[in-house]
Amino acid sequence: LPSSEIVSDADAISTASVALLGVHCALPSGAIDRLQLANNKSGAESEEKVKESVAKIEDKSGRSVIVGGGNYAIYLCKAMVACGIQTYLVSDRPKWNLPSANELLPKGEKMKKAKKDKMVEILSPSVGQLSLGFAMAIGNFDTLVDTLGDEMGVGRLQSVVQGASGVSGFLAQMQELHGCSKYVSTLTRSQQYVLNKGLLFARDPVIRYQQEVEKLPIMRECHYLPPPINFGSTTLQTLLDKGVIYPSNQNENGAHASKPAFVRGWSLSD
């Protein structure tokens, strides 16, 4: 990648690790098509033709909702905006304790003011005097990224978007009411321990789990899972080019530049 000249290997690996699930897998299909065109370096099409093609599908890039107010949720919001997605950050943290909408925009990005004002919005789970749920207040959106819970029930946890009718009912309802075609949970095992055991009793299980995972590459017991073919050329390249980096020394589990594995943890801001 050309950006490797200014991005360290550790930062590039951490960015790729967190962006694969929380960003790339949650991108609307229109956004992937646009990024593929915008990052076309083959020379098969002229720059003007590429710009024309990007402009034609720009309005179809979609809308994404990020649930959570932790550092990881904030990073996902920045990454989605960098990929051209209109993004809503839903958090019950006070707004003075969150970045402003302008701070979530890519630095140095040339964008018309009208579009800039629409690219990102910060909402609470209950919106307005009527306390509407954020989904009803937003209306239609394409993808939902949940950094606080898991509607698929792997950890049998609930989040602020948990529906009473269960998993299948929740997904069907989101599709019917809001046109949401993708739901992605980024909940970590460390977060599950904290939610199940509480802050006082989760510390030791979390540390043991993280240490066990960090030993896996050495013991060669991990499974190889190849990323999507267009992940590097679309999402990752865009994030590196625009400087939307997930620093290796800011991971919840501590700096991992010298570790054999990248393991996300948990944070109080979650």
N, C-alpha and C positions, 0 to 999 in steps of 0.2 A: 504494500500500500504506500502511495506517495507520502501520506501523513506520518509514516513511521519515522521520518527524519526529525519530527518535532515531538512525537509522542513516544514515551518509553514503552518497552515491551510489557512491563507489568501493568501499566495503565491501559494499554491496548487490549490486553487479555481480560482485565477486569471489566472494561467497557463492553467487550464482546460477550462476556459471561452474563452480565445483567441485561444487555439489550436484546439478546436472543429471545427470551421468553416475554419480558415485560414490554418490549417495543415491537420487534419484528413479528412475533406470533400474534400480536394484537392489532397490527396495521390493517385498515380496510384494503380490499384488493385494488381499488383505484389508486391508493397511495403507492403501493408497490410498483404498479405500472409506471407511475409518474417518476418515481425515483430511478427506475431502470433506465428511462429515457434521459433524465437529467444527468445521470452518471455515465452515459454512453461515451466511452473513450475510443471506440473502434474506428471512428472517422468514416463509417459507412454512410452517415447522414451529416449534412452540413449543420453548423451551429444554429442557423436560422430555422431550419426545418425542425430541429430538436426543440427549440423554444416554442415553435408553433404547436407541436404535438403536445408538449407539456401544458401549454395554455389551454388546449382543448379539454384536457382531462383534469385540470387543476380544481375545478369546482366539484369534481366527483371524489376528491381525496377523502372526504368523510369527516366524522366527528367522533372523538373518543372521550371517555369519562375515566378518570383515575380516582379511585377511592383510597384515601389515606393521607396523612400529613407528615409522614416520616421523611428522612433524607432520601430514601429510595423512591418513594412516591413523587417527591419533588423532582428528582432526576428524570423519572419516566415522563413527567409532564414537560420538562424542558426538551427531552428527546423527541417526544411526539410533535411538539411545535416545530422543532428543527426539521422534522420530516414533512412539514406542511400540513399537519393535522390540526383542525380546530379542536382545542382541548379544554375540558372542564376538570378542575381539581376539587374534589369533594372532601372536606375535612372539618372536624368540629374543634380544631385548634383555633384560638383567637387569631384574627387576621394580622394583628400586630406581631404575632409570633411566626408568621409565614412570609415568604418572599412576595413582593408585589407582582402584579401581572406583567409589568414591564421587565422585572428582573427574571422572569421565566422565558423571555424571548431571547433568541440567539443574538449574541453580541455582534454588531456590525452588519446585521442582516438588512438588506435593502428591501423595504416593504412599504406600500402605500398606507397612510394613516388609517383609512377606513378599514382596510384588511387587518392592520396591526391591532386595532381595538377589538376585533372579533376573534383573534387567534387563541386567546386564553382567558378563562374566567375562573375565579375562585368562589366556591359555594359551600355553604354548610349543609349537613344532611337534611335539615328542615329549612325551607326557604320562604321568606316573606311573613306577613302578618297571619296568613292562613296556615302557616307551617306545612306547606306542600312538600312532599318528598322530592328529593333532588331530581329523580328521574322524571316525575311529572312536570317539574319546573323547566327542565331542559327540553323535553319533548322527544324528538327523534335523535338517535345517535347510533353509530355503527358498532362500536366496541366498548366493552367495559372491563377495566383492569382493576382487580381487587387485591390490594396489598395487605388487607387486614383479616380476610376470611377466605373460606373455600366452599363455594356453593356446590361443588361436586362431591363434597362430603368425605374426602380422603381422611381428613383429621377429625371429622365429626364436629366441626366448629361452625359457629354462626358469625355473620358479619352484619354491617348496617344495611345490607341489601337482602337479608335472608327473608324468604317468603314462607308463609305458613303451609303452602301446598307442596313443599318439597322441591327436590332438584329438578325433575322433569317439568313440574308446574311452573317453577321459577323461570327456566329457560324459555318455555313456550310463551309465558306471559311477557317476558322482555322482548321477544321477537314480535309478538302480536301488537303490543302497545307502543313500542319504541323503535321497532325495526332493527333491534340489536342482534347481529348475527354472530358475534364472538364474545365469549366470556373467558377471561384469563385470570387465574389466581396465582399470585407470586408468594403466597404464604410459605415461610421457611419452617423447617423442623424446629429450629430454635424458638421461633415465635409460638409454635404449638406448645412447646414445653412451658413457656412463660404463661400462656393463656390457661393451660391445664393445671399447673402447679403453683402459679403465683410467683411474684418477684423474689420472695425470700427462699423458696425451695427449688427454683428452676436453675439456679446458677451452676451447681455441680453437674446435673444432667446435660446442660447445654455445653459446658466445657468438655465433658467426656465425649459427647457426640461429635463436636467439631474436631477434637484431636483424633478420633477414630477415622473420620473422613479424610483428614490431612495425611494419614498414613496409607490410604488406599493406593495412590499411584506408586508408592514405593513397593507395596506388596503385590502390585499388578492385579488387583482384584476388582478394578473398576471396569465398567462396560463402555465401549466406544459408541458414541451416538453422533453420527455426522450431522452437521447443521444443514438447513435448506440450501440448495444450490445458489440461490440469488441473495443470500443473507449478506455476504461480504461486499458484493458489488452494489447493493442498494442501501440497506439500513446502516450497516457498520461504516461503509465509506462515507456516507452523508454525515454521520455523527463525528467521525474523525476530522473530516474536512471543515466542519463548522465549530470544532473545538468543544463539543458537548461530551466531555470525558468523565468517566466514573473513576476517580483517582484510587489507586490501589491502597493508599494510606488512609482512606476514609471509609473503608468497609466496616460494617458493624462488628465484624469479628476481628478487627484490628488489621494493621498493615500486613499484606501477604506477599510482598514482592520477593521475599526470600523463602516463601513456603512452597511446597510442591503442589498445593491445591488451593483453589479459590472457594471459600465457604462463606456464604452470607449468614449473618446472625440475626440479631434483633436490636432494637433501640428504644429508649424511653419515649422518643418522639412518636413512635407508632401508637 
